[in-house]
Amino acid sequence: MGRLPTLDALDLDGATALLRADLNVPLDGATVGDDFRIVASLPTIHQLRTRGAKVVVCSHLGRPKGPDPAFSMAPVTMRLGELGGFPVRQMDGVAGQEVAAAVATAPVDTVVVLENTRFAPGETTNDPALADALAALADVFVLDAFGSAHRAHASTVGVAERLPSAAGPLLTAEVTALSHLLDNPARPYVVVLGGAKVSDKLGVMRHLLPRVDAMLVGGGMCFTLLAAQGYEVGSSLVDDEQRGEVAALLDEYGDRIRLPVDIVVAEGFAAASPHHTTAADAIPHGGMGLDIGPETVARFAAEIEEAGSLFWNGPMGVFEWEAFRSGTAGVAAAVAACRGFSVVGGGDSVAAIRLLGREGDVSHVSTGGGAGLEMLEGKVLPGVAALERWSRQ
C-alpha cells in the first residue's frame, strides 16, 4: 500500500471541495434508521469548512437502478445538517448545468449535497461524461468513502483522475488500521468470520489463513465447513459449490481453523421458532442452525481476549432475532475486552458492538465491510490506487 495524499496536500482556502462520503445508511421510511456513517463523515466536513472550503458532498444510497424517490438523499441531508450544525442544501440532480449553477451560488457556509450518485446512469461504469460533470463542480476532490473505495465508479475513481485529490481522514484511518493487520501484526493474530455465505469470505480466508494464528468461524458459513468434515447439518445453510474449496482449506489449515462445538438449532427459519442447543456433530436431520452455542462462545472468547491483533467481520447467527443473538453478543463482548489491536468491520458486527455501547473499546470500527475484506484479501482498491497517483506527482 503506497502513501496516500492527505488534506494538507490541497489548497482549500476559497476552493470548492467535492467530498465523496459514505452516507449509504439504512432508511426507516423517510427517516435515517442508523446515522453511524453520517456521524463518521462529520470530522472531515468540519475540517474542510474550517479551512475555508465550500463543501459539496456526494454519496450513493442503496442500489437503485436509476432515479427512485425511495432512495433520495433528502432524509440523509436533513440528518447531516442536524448532526453537523451547519446549513445544508439538497440538490435535485447529481451533476449538470443546473446543479453547477446551484453549487456556484450557494453560500460558502452551506454544505451542498448532491442527489444519489446511483441515480446517474454512468456512475457504476465510471462513465467519462459523468466524471467530467462531477469534476466540473469543484476545484479539488476528497475521497473519504472507504466503503466505496473498492469500486471504480465515476464518483470515486473518475473524479480522482480529473481533479487534485486527497484522502480524507476517515479513509486514511481505515487504510492505516487494516494495514496493521497486513504488515507484521502483533501475535497471536486472530480473525473471526461469520455471516451467511462462505463464498463471500473465501478470498479473505485463503489470503489470511497462512498469516493468522487462529481463524474462528461462525454464522451460516460455518455449516459448509462442518458439512465438509462429514457432519450432519440438517437443513442449515450449506454452499455445496464451495465444499471442495473448503475441504482443501481444512486439510491444509485445520490446525488454525476453529469451528463451533455446539449450535443453537431451530425447527425452522423464523424468529419464534422452537429451538435448543446441541453438539455441532449432533444436529438433527431437518434441524436448522441459527446461532453458535454457549460453549463455542466461551472458547472463541478465550482466544479473542488474548489476541495481539484481531479482525472481526460477520455475525455468529441470525443477529436480527433476539432468540439467536447470544452468539454475536458474546463475541462482541469478547472483542471489546480484547487486549490487543482490534478492528471490527461489517454492518452486523458494528451494530453488535454499538448495541453493547462498547465501540469505544475497539481500536478501529470500520465503516466499510466489503472494502475491508478486499483489502485483507490483498486486492488493490481502485479508489485508493487513484489517490496514490497524486502522492507521486
HELIX and SHEET records of a PDB file:
HELIX    1   1 LEU A    7  ALA A    9  5                                   3    
HELIX    2   2 PHE A   36  THR A   50  1                                  15    
HELIX    3   3 PRO A   69  PHE A   71  5                                   3    
HELIX    4   4 ALA A   74  GLY A   84  1                                  11    
HELIX    5   5 GLN A   97  THR A  105  1                                   9    
HELIX    6   6 THR A  117  PHE A  119  5                                   3    
HELIX    7   7 PRO A  128  ALA A  135  1                                   8    
HELIX    8   8 PHE A  146  SER A  148  5                                   3    
HELIX    9   9 ALA A  154  GLY A  158  3                                   5    
HELIX   10  10 VAL A  159  ALA A  160  1                                   2    
HELIX   11  11 PRO A  169  LEU A  182  1                                  14    
HELIX   12  12 VAL A  198  ASP A  200  5                                   3    
HELIX   13  13 LEU A  202  LEU A  208  1                                   7    
HELIX   14  14 CYS A  222  ALA A  228  1                                   7    
HELIX   15  15 ASP A  240  GLN A  242  5                                   3    
HELIX   16  16 ARG A  243  TYR A  253  1                                  11    
HELIX   17  17 PRO A  294  GLU A  305  1                                  12    
HELIX   18  18 GLU A  322  PHE A  324  5                                   3    
HELIX   19  19 SER A  326  ALA A  336  1                                  11    
HELIX   20  20 GLY A  347  LEU A  355  1                                   9    
HELIX   21  21 GLU A  359  ASP A  361  5                                   3    
HELIX   22  22 GLY A  369  LEU A  376  1                                   8    
HELIX   23  23 PRO A  382  SER A  391  1                                  10    
SHEET    1   A 6 VAL A  88  GLN A  90  0                                        
SHEET    2   A 6 VAL A 111  VAL A 113  1                                        
SHEET    3   A 6 LYS A  54  CYS A  58  1                                        
SHEET    4   A 6 THR A  16  ARG A  20  1                                        
SHEET    5   A 6 VAL A 140  LEU A 143  1                                        
SHEET    6   A 6 SER A 165  ALA A 167  1                                        
SHEET    1   B 2 LEU A  27  ASP A  28  0                                        
SHEET    2   B 2 THR A  31  VAL A  32 -1                                        
SHEET    1   C 6 ILE A 257  ARG A 258  0                                        
SHEET    2   C 6 ALA A 214  VAL A 217  1                                        
SHEET    3   C 6 TYR A 189  LEU A 193  1                                        
SHEET    4   C 6 SER A 309  ASN A 313  1                                        
SHEET    5   C 6 PHE A 341  GLY A 345  1                                        
SHEET    6   C 6 HIS A 364  VAL A 365  1                                        
SHEET    1   D 3 HIS A 275  ALA A 279  0                                        
SHEET    2   D 3 ASP A 262  ALA A 266 -1                                        
SHEET    3   D 3 MET A 288  ILE A 292 -1                                        
END                                                                             
